[in-house]
Amino acid sequence: MRSTLLDSLVLDRRAATSLQQQLRTGFKGLIQRGALRGGQPVPSSRVLADDLGVSRNTVTAAYDQLLEEGFLESRARSGLFVSAAFTVPINRSRRRVPSPSAEPAPPALGPPRPFRPCQPDVRLFPLAVWNRLRGRVLRRSWLDLLHYQSQCVLGHPALRQAIASYLHDSRGVQCNWGQVAVTAGSQQALFLLAQLLADSSATVAMEDPGYVGARRAWQQHGAAVVPLSVDALGLPPPTALGEGRPVLVYTTPSRQFPTGACLPMARRLAWLEFARAANAWIVEDDYDSEFRYGRPTVPSLHSLDTARRVIYVGSMSKVLAPSLRIGYVVLPPALVDRFAALRSIVDDHGPLIDQAVMAEFIDGGMFYSHIRRCRREYGERRQVFLDTAARAGLPLTLAQSDGGMNVLGWLPPRSRDERLSQALRPAGFDVPSLSSYSLSRCPPGLVLGYAAFDPKALRTHVVSLARTLDRELAAC
């Protein structure tokens, strides 16, 4: 164990990166590659400090951070071990050869490919904290959490209260916790709202280009979708509707997806007045409003609504982890009972254990700390992406945005963005075209996500992307 570590953990005292950070990164690499397996002990801080010739404080600080991130775990009176979450199955020397009629092997799970949009870095997920809270919740309430609880059809009451408090403090959302419904991600919230509000006779207006998942939700229930072409400010004013009178308007005002535009106050007020006068609903999808780097966060559309025509949708997928499947919707009082009746058809309730843990995570202040950490990390990565793109001559005109998890890159006017997107796949890139999000004709562009990739990986991937795009554009 010690020799393996000493061979792999090479510390450079002349590097700009601190010894503590080098040690932390080295350990993470060994664990992620499977060189260190779940349950394997690691040397004590004193032993490793002596072997590497560094101070014990340096090793202790690195270990503390690895514990916080869930790469290591502590066992009473036994020391530190690699987290059991990183257990690697042992390869058998004798492998069964499947017959031709055998079922196909399941698809392999893995991290997102560069530069897939809207992907958080789940390595920042505070696994050790989450597991500690999970243990506390189960010790206290395991019997209740393992039963059917039909009264929790709109979610665990503690989580609904925590979300209401968080949204009031961070987004100015004015509601009581009884208006909050917890869903299996924001996509389920949109699907249920479509079922509730958008039948085959309804017209739904939405941004174009815009979020495809929302469009499919409306279309699944037979509603006619009216695309409103976005401009540099996002959703156009209500005058773009002409004589149309939709029953519902879908928008991402804080950061339009996928262009990144922020809807100005004049347009926000105009749409609120339209909704009031037309008795229409506005669905505000606030999908990554937490990530604004250069300026304070923008007030939500819901916070300006006095007529109770705005339905606020959010998710924990971007700030924590997509696989948690915790989303939420803030409903006007008139819709709460109808939404609950519809939600009960889907199931009695969502996963109450994770909901109870999430409530503790918010109430204990850890959620706010995690958001600050992600905001700092993603802001740095955004700058690394932009700086590297400029140095590498990435053949895209990058749209200006002061936040988010993605960057829109405009292509030369006559480019075929969908063809270029497909051509990048064999090179290992997952870069959707702007036209894939649009119902109507739009200028060519590519949507690139940077949040899930650390600065070193970003520099490597951006340089490679620049070379590949140059070749593909030259071939057009």
C-alpha positions as CSV (number, residue, x, y, z in Angstrom):
1,M,0.0,0.0,0.0
2,R,2.7,2.5,1.0
3,S,4.9,1.7,-2.0
4,T,2.0,2.0,-4.4
5,L,1.2,5.4,-2.9
6,L,4.8,6.6,-2.9
7,D,5.3,5.5,-6.6
8,S,2.1,7.4,-7.6
9,L,2.0,10.5,-5.3
10,V,4.7,12.7,-6.8
11,L,4.7,16.2,-5.2
12,D,6.3,19.1,-7.0
13,R,7.3,21.9,-4.6
14,R,7.9,24.3,-7.5
15,A,4.4,24.0,-8.8
16,A,1.8,26.8,-8.4
17,T,-0.6,24.2,-6.9
18,S,-0.2,23.7,-3.2
19,L,1.2,20.4,-1.8
20,Q,-2.1,19.8,-0.1
21,Q,-4.0,20.2,-3.3
22,Q,-1.5,18.0,-5.2
23,L,-1.9,15.3,-2.5
24,R,-5.7,15.5,-2.6
25,T,-5.7,15.3,-6.4
26,G,-3.3,12.4,-6.4
27,F,-5.4,10.4,-4.0
28,K,-8.6,11.1,-5.9
29,G,-6.9,9.9,-9.1
30,L,-5.8,6.6,-7.5
31,I,-9.3,6.0,-6.2
32,Q,-11.1,6.9,-9.4
33,R,-8.8,4.7,-11.4
34,G,-9.4,1.8,-9.1
35,A,-5.7,1.6,-7.9
36,L,-7.2,2.1,-4.4
37,R,-10.4,0.1,-3.8
38,G,-13.3,0.7,-1.4
39,G,-12.5,-0.5,2.1
40,Q,-8.7,-0.3,1.6
41,P,-6.9,1.4,4.5
42,V,-4.7,4.5,3.9
43,P,-1.6,5.4,5.9
44,S,-1.9,7.5,8.9
45,S,-1.1,11.2,8.5
46,R,2.1,10.8,10.5
47,V,3.4,7.9,8.4
48,L,2.5,9.5,5.0
49,A,4.0,12.8,6.1
50,D,7.3,11.2,7.0
51,D,7.4,9.1,3.8
52,L,6.6,12.1,1.5
53,G,8.7,14.6,3.4
54,V,5.9,17.1,4.0
55,S,4.3,18.5,7.2
56,R,1.7,16.4,9.0
57,N,-0.7,19.4,8.7
58,T,-0.5,19.2,4.9
59,V,-1.5,15.5,4.9
60,T,-4.2,16.1,7.6
61,A,-5.8,19.0,5.6
62,A,-5.8,16.8,2.4
63,Y,-7.4,13.9,4.3
64,D,-10.0,16.2,5.8
65,Q,-11.0,17.4,2.4
66,L,-11.2,13.9,1.0
67,L,-13.4,12.9,3.9
68,E,-15.7,15.8,3.2
69,E,-16.0,14.9,-0.4
70,G,-16.7,11.3,0.3
71,F,-13.5,9.7,-1.1
72,L,-12.4,8.5,2.4
73,E,-14.3,7.3,5.4
74,S,-13.3,7.2,9.1
75,R,-13.8,4.1,11.2
76,A,-13.8,4.4,15.0
77,R,-10.4,3.2,16.5
78,S,-9.4,1.8,13.1
79,G,-8.3,4.8,11.0
80,L,-9.1,6.0,7.5
81,F,-10.2,3.9,4.6
82,V,-11.2,4.4,1.0
83,S,-15.0,4.9,0.9
84,A,-16.9,1.7,0.2
85,A,-18.7,3.6,-2.6
86,F,-15.5,3.0,-4.7
87,T,-15.5,-0.8,-4.4
88,V,-14.2,-2.2,-7.6
89,P,-15.4,-5.7,-8.6
90,I,-12.6,-8.3,-9.0
91,N,-12.2,-9.6,-12.5
92,R,-12.6,-13.4,-12.8
93,S,-10.0,-15.3,-14.8
94,R,-12.7,-17.6,-16.2
95,R,-15.3,-15.6,-18.0
96,R,-18.6,-16.9,-19.3
97,V,-18.9,-16.5,-23.1
98,P,-22.5,-15.5,-23.8
99,S,-24.4,-17.5,-26.4
100,P,-25.7,-15.7,-29.5
101,S,-29.2,-15.9,-28.1
102,A,-28.2,-14.3,-24.8
103,E,-29.6,-10.9,-23.9
104,P,-27.4,-7.9,-24.8
105,A,-25.2,-6.5,-22.0
106,P,-26.6,-3.5,-20.2
107,P,-25.2,-0.1,-21.4
108,A,-22.3,1.1,-19.4
109,L,-22.8,3.9,-17.0
110,G,-20.3,6.7,-17.0
111,P,-19.6,10.5,-16.7
112,P,-20.8,13.0,-19.3
113,R,-18.7,13.5,-22.4
114,P,-17.3,17.0,-23.0
115,F,-19.0,19.4,-23.4
116,R,-22.5,18.1,-22.6
117,P,-24.6,21.0,-21.4
118,C,-26.4,21.4,-18.1
119,Q,-24.2,18.8,-16.3
120,P,-23.1,19.5,-12.7
121,D,-19.8,18.2,-11.4
122,V,-21.1,15.4,-9.1
123,R,-17.5,15.1,-7.7
124,L,-18.4,18.2,-5.7
125,F,-21.3,16.4,-4.1
126,P,-20.7,16.3,-0.3
127,L,-21.2,12.6,0.0
128,A,-19.8,12.2,3.5
129,V,-22.1,14.9,4.8
130,W,-25.1,13.5,3.0
131,N,-24.4,10.0,4.3
132,R,-24.0,11.3,7.8
133,L,-27.4,13.1,7.6
134,R,-28.9,10.0,6.0
135,G,-27.8,7.9,9.0
136,R,-29.2,10.5,11.4
137,V,-32.5,10.6,9.6
138,L,-32.9,6.9,9.5
139,R,-31.9,6.4,13.2
140,R,-34.6,8.9,14.2
141,S,-37.4,8.2,11.8
142,W,-36.7,4.9,9.9
143,L,-40.1,3.3,10.7
144,D,-42.1,6.3,9.4
145,L,-39.9,6.7,6.3
146,L,-40.2,3.1,5.2
147,H,-44.0,3.0,5.3
148,Y,-46.5,4.2,2.7
149,Q,-47.4,7.8,3.6
150,S,-50.2,8.8,1.4
151,Q,-50.4,12.2,3.2
152,C,-47.0,13.0,1.6
153,V,-48.3,13.0,-1.9
154,L,-46.9,16.5,-2.4
155,G,-43.7,15.5,-0.7
156,H,-42.2,15.3,2.8
157,P,-43.6,18.2,4.9
158,A,-40.1,19.0,6.2
159,L,-38.7,19.3,2.7
160,R,-41.6,21.4,1.5
161,Q,-41.1,23.8,4.4
162,A,-37.3,23.9,3.8
163,I,-37.8,24.6,0.0
164,A,-40.3,27.4,0.8
165,S,-37.8,29.0,3.2
166,Y,-34.9,28.7,0.7
167,L,-36.9,30.1,-2.2
168,H,-38.1,33.1,-0.1
169,D,-34.5,33.9,1.0
170,S,-32.7,33.3,-2.3
171,R,-35.3,34.0,-5.0
172,G,-37.9,36.2,-3.4
173,V,-40.6,33.7,-3.9
174,Q,-43.7,34.5,-1.8
175,C,-45.5,31.4,-0.8
176,N,-46.4,29.2,2.1
177,W,-45.0,25.7,2.3
178,G,-48.5,24.2,1.5
179,Q,-48.0,25.6,-2.1
180,V,-44.8,23.6,-2.6
181,A,-45.0,20.2,-4.3
182,V,-42.0,17.9,-4.5
183,T,-41.6,16.0,-7.8
184,A,-39.2,13.5,-9.3
185,G,-37.2,16.3,-11.0
186,S,-38.5,19.3,-12.9
187,Q,-39.4,17.2,-15.9
188,Q,-42.1,15.4,-13.9
189,A,-43.4,18.8,-12.7
190,L,-43.7,20.0,-16.3
191,F,-45.4,16.7,-17.4
192,L,-48.0,17.0,-14.6
193,L,-48.6,20.7,-15.3
194,A,-49.2,19.8,-19.0
195,Q,-51.7,17.2,-17.9
196,L,-53.4,19.7,-15.7
197,L,-53.5,22.8,-17.9
198,A,-52.7,22.0,-21.5
199,D,-55.2,19.7,-23.3
200,S,-55.7,19.2,-27.0
201,S,-57.6,22.5,-27.4
202,A,-54.9,24.5,-25.7
203,T,-52.2,26.7,-27.1
204,V,-48.9,27.0,-25.3
205,A,-46.3,29.7,-26.1
206,M,-42.7,29.1,-25.4
207,E,-39.2,30.4,-26.2
208,D,-37.6,29.2,-29.4
209,P,-35.0,27.9,-29.2
210,G,-35.9,26.5,-25.9
211,Y,-36.0,23.5,-23.6
212,V,-37.0,20.4,-25.6
213,G,-38.3,18.6,-22.5
214,A,-40.9,21.3,-21.9
215,R,-42.0,21.3,-25.5
216,R,-42.5,17.5,-25.5
217,A,-44.5,17.8,-22.3
218,W,-47.0,20.2,-23.9
219,Q,-47.1,18.3,-27.1
220,Q,-47.6,14.9,-25.4
221,H,-51.0,16.2,-24.2
222,G,-52.0,17.5,-27.6
223,A,-51.4,21.2,-27.0
224,A,-50.4,23.4,-29.9
225,V,-46.9,24.9,-29.3
226,V,-46.4,28.5,-30.6
227,P,-42.6,29.2,-30.9
228,L,-41.6,32.8,-29.9
229,S,-38.2,33.5,-31.4
230,V,-35.8,34.8,-28.7
231,D,-33.5,37.7,-29.2
232,A,-30.5,39.0,-27.3
233,L,-32.8,39.8,-24.3
234,G,-34.6,36.4,-24.2
235,L,-38.3,35.9,-24.6
236,P,-39.8,38.6,-26.8
237,P,-42.6,41.0,-25.5
238,P,-46.2,39.7,-25.6
239,T,-46.8,41.7,-28.8
240,A,-44.9,38.9,-30.6
241,L,-48.1,36.8,-30.0
242,G,-50.1,38.9,-32.4
243,E,-53.8,37.9,-31.9
244,G,-52.8,34.7,-30.2
245,R,-54.0,34.0,-26.7
246,P,-52.2,31.0,-25.2
247,V,-53.5,29.4,-22.0
248,L,-49.9,29.0,-20.8
249,V,-46.5,30.6,-21.5
250,Y,-43.3,28.7,-20.7
251,T,-40.1,30.7,-20.0
252,T,-36.6,30.5,-18.5
253,P,-36.3,34.3,-17.6
254,S,-33.3,34.2,-15.3
255,R,-31.1,32.6,-17.9
256,Q,-32.8,31.7,-21.1
257,F,-32.0,28.1,-22.2
258,P,-30.0,27.6,-24.4
259,T,-28.9,31.2,-25.3
260,G,-28.1,32.4,-21.7
261,A,-30.0,35.7,-22.1
262,C,-31.5,37.4,-19.0
263,L,-35.1,38.8,-19.4
264,P,-35.1,42.5,-18.6
265,M,-37.5,44.0,-16.1
266,A,-39.7,45.7,-18.7
267,R,-40.4,42.5,-20.4
268,R,-41.1,40.7,-17.2
269,L,-43.7,43.2,-16.2
270,A,-45.2,43.1,-19.6
271,W,-45.7,39.3,-19.5
272,L,-47.1,39.5,-16.0
273,E,-49.7,42.1,-17.2
274,F,-50.5,39.9,-20.2
275,A,-51.1,36.8,-17.9
276,R,-53.3,38.9,-15.6
277,A,-55.4,40.3,-18.4
278,A,-55.6,37.1,-20.4
279,N,-56.1,34.8,-17.4
280,A,-53.2,32.8,-18.6
281,W,-50.5,30.9,-16.7
282,I,-46.8,31.5,-16.8
283,V,-44.5,28.6,-16.0
284,E,-41.2,30.0,-14.8
285,D,-38.4,27.4,-15.1
286,D,-35.6,28.7,-12.8
287,Y,-33.3,25.8,-13.7
288,D,-29.8,27.2,-12.7
289,S,-30.4,30.6,-11.2
290,E,-28.0,29.8,-8.4
291,F,-25.0,30.2,-10.7
292,R,-24.5,33.8,-11.4
293,Y,-20.8,34.9,-11.1
294,G,-20.3,38.6,-11.8
295,R,-23.4,40.1,-10.4
296,P,-26.1,39.5,-7.8
297,T,-28.8,37.0,-8.7
298,V,-31.8,38.4,-10.6
299,P,-35.2,38.4,-8.8
300,S,-37.5,35.6,-9.9
301,L,-40.6,36.4,-12.1
302,H,-42.7,34.8,-9.3
303,S,-41.5,37.5,-6.8
304,L,-43.0,40.2,-9.0
305,D,-46.4,38.5,-9.6
306,T,-49.3,40.0,-7.7
307,A,-52.0,38.2,-9.6
308,R,-50.9,34.7,-8.8
309,R,-50.5,33.6,-12.4
310,V,-46.9,32.4,-12.2
311,I,-46.1,28.7,-11.5
312,Y,-42.5,28.4,-10.3
313,V,-40.5,25.2,-11.2
314,G,-37.1,24.3,-9.9
315,S,-34.8,21.3,-9.4
316,M,-31.9,20.0,-7.2
317,S,-30.4,18.3,-10.3
318,K,-28.1,21.1,-11.3
319,V,-27.0,22.1,-7.8
320,L,-26.6,18.6,-6.3
321,A,-26.9,15.6,-8.5
322,P,-29.3,14.6,-11.3
323,S,-29.9,11.1,-9.9
324,L,-31.5,12.4,-6.7
325,R,-34.5,13.2,-8.8
326,I,-35.7,15.9,-6.5
327,G,-37.6,18.8,-8.2
328,Y,-40.3,21.1,-7.0
329,V,-43.1,23.3,-8.2
330,V,-44.6,26.3,-6.4
331,L,-48.3,26.3,-7.2
332,P,-50.9,29.1,-7.0
333,P,-53.4,28.2,-4.3
334,A,-56.1,27.5,-6.8
335,L,-54.1,24.6,-8.3
336,V,-52.8,22.9,-5.2
337,D,-55.6,20.4,-4.7
338,R,-55.9,19.6,-8.4
339,F,-52.2,19.0,-8.7
340,A,-52.2,16.8,-5.6
341,A,-55.1,14.7,-7.1
342,L,-53.1,14.2,-10.3
343,R,-49.8,13.5,-8.4
344,S,-51.6,10.7,-6.5
345,I,-52.3,8.9,-9.7
346,V,-48.6,8.7,-10.4
347,D,-47.7,7.3,-7.0
348,D,-48.5,7.8,-3.3
349,H,-45.3,9.8,-2.7
350,G,-41.7,10.2,-3.8
351,P,-38.6,8.7,-2.1
352,L,-39.1,9.9,1.5
353,I,-35.7,9.0,2.8
354,D,-33.9,11.2,0.3
355,Q,-36.5,14.0,0.8
356,A,-36.0,13.9,4.6
357,V,-32.2,14.0,4.1
358,M,-32.6,17.0,1.7
359,A,-34.6,18.8,4.3
360,E,-31.9,18.4,6.9
361,F,-29.3,19.4,4.3
362,I,-31.1,22.7,3.7
363,D,-32.1,23.4,7.3
364,G,-28.6,22.7,8.6
365,G,-27.0,25.3,6.2
366,M,-25.0,22.7,4.2
367,F,-27.0,23.4,1.1
368,Y,-26.0,27.1,1.1
369,S,-22.4,26.2,1.6
370,H,-22.5,23.7,-1.2
371,I,-24.0,26.3,-3.6
372,R,-21.3,28.8,-2.7
373,R,-18.7,26.2,-3.4
374,C,-20.2,25.2,-6.7
375,R,-20.6,28.9,-7.7
376,R,-16.9,29.5,-7.0
377,E,-15.8,26.4,-8.9
378,Y,-18.0,26.9,-11.9
379,G,-17.1,30.6,-12.1
380,E,-13.5,29.6,-12.3
381,R,-14.2,27.0,-14.9
382,R,-16.2,29.4,-17.0
383,Q,-13.2,31.8,-17.1
384,V,-10.8,28.9,-17.9
385,F,-13.1,27.9,-20.7
386,L,-13.2,31.4,-22.2
387,D,-9.5,32.1,-21.8
388,T,-8.5,28.7,-23.3
389,A,-11.0,29.2,-26.2
390,A,-9.4,32.6,-27.0
391,R,-5.8,31.2,-26.9
392,A,-6.7,28.1,-28.9
393,G,-8.6,30.0,-31.6
394,L,-11.9,28.1,-31.1
395,P,-13.8,29.0,-34.3
396,L,-17.0,30.1,-32.4
397,T,-18.3,33.5,-31.4
398,L,-19.1,33.0,-27.8
399,A,-22.3,34.7,-26.5
400,Q,-21.9,36.9,-23.5
401,S,-23.4,35.6,-20.2
402,D,-22.6,36.3,-16.6
403,G,-23.6,32.9,-15.2
404,G,-25.0,29.4,-15.8
405,M,-23.4,26.2,-16.7
406,N,-23.2,26.5,-20.5
407,V,-21.8,28.8,-23.2
408,L,-23.5,29.3,-26.6
409,G,-21.1,29.5,-29.5
410,W,-22.3,31.1,-32.8
411,L,-21.0,29.5,-36.0
412,P,-20.4,31.2,-39.3
413,P,-23.7,32.1,-40.9
414,R,-24.0,29.3,-43.5
415,S,-22.8,26.5,-41.3
416,R,-24.9,23.4,-40.7
417,D,-24.8,23.1,-37.0
418,E,-26.5,19.8,-36.8
419,R,-24.1,18.2,-39.2
420,L,-21.2,19.6,-37.2
421,S,-22.7,18.4,-33.9
422,Q,-22.9,14.9,-35.3
423,A,-19.3,15.1,-36.7
424,L,-18.0,15.9,-33.3
425,R,-19.4,12.7,-31.7
426,P,-16.7,10.3,-33.0
427,A,-14.1,12.6,-31.5
428,G,-15.7,12.1,-28.1
429,F,-17.6,15.4,-27.8
430,D,-21.3,15.8,-26.9
431,V,-22.1,19.3,-28.2
432,P,-25.7,19.8,-29.3
433,S,-26.6,22.1,-32.1
434,L,-28.7,25.2,-31.5
435,S,-31.1,24.1,-34.2
436,S,-31.9,20.9,-32.2
437,Y,-33.6,23.1,-29.6
438,S,-35.6,25.1,-32.1
439,L,-38.9,24.6,-34.0
440,S,-38.3,27.5,-36.4
441,R,-35.2,28.5,-38.3
442,C,-32.4,30.0,-36.2
443,P,-28.8,31.0,-36.7
444,P,-26.3,28.1,-36.5
445,G,-24.6,27.5,-33.2
446,L,-23.3,25.0,-30.7
447,V,-24.2,24.7,-27.0
448,L,-21.2,23.8,-24.7
449,G,-21.3,22.9,-21.1
450,Y,-18.3,23.5,-18.9
451,A,-19.4,23.0,-15.3
452,A,-18.8,19.2,-15.1
453,F,-15.1,19.4,-16.0
454,D,-12.2,20.5,-13.9
455,P,-9.8,23.3,-15.2
456,K,-7.1,20.8,-16.4
457,A,-9.6,18.8,-18.4
458,L,-11.2,21.9,-19.8
459,R,-7.9,23.2,-21.2
460,T,-7.2,19.8,-22.8
461,H,-10.7,19.4,-24.3
462,V,-11.0,23.0,-25.5
463,V,-7.8,22.7,-27.5
464,S,-8.9,19.4,-29.0
465,L,-12.3,20.8,-29.8
466,A,-10.7,23.8,-31.6
467,R,-8.6,21.6,-33.8
468,T,-11.5,19.2,-34.6
469,L,-13.9,22.1,-35.4
470,D,-11.4,23.8,-37.6
471,R,-11.1,20.6,-39.7
472,E,-14.8,20.1,-39.9
473,L,-15.5,23.7,-40.9
474,A,-12.8,23.5,-43.6
475,A,-14.4,20.4,-45.0
476,C,-17.8,22.0,-45.3
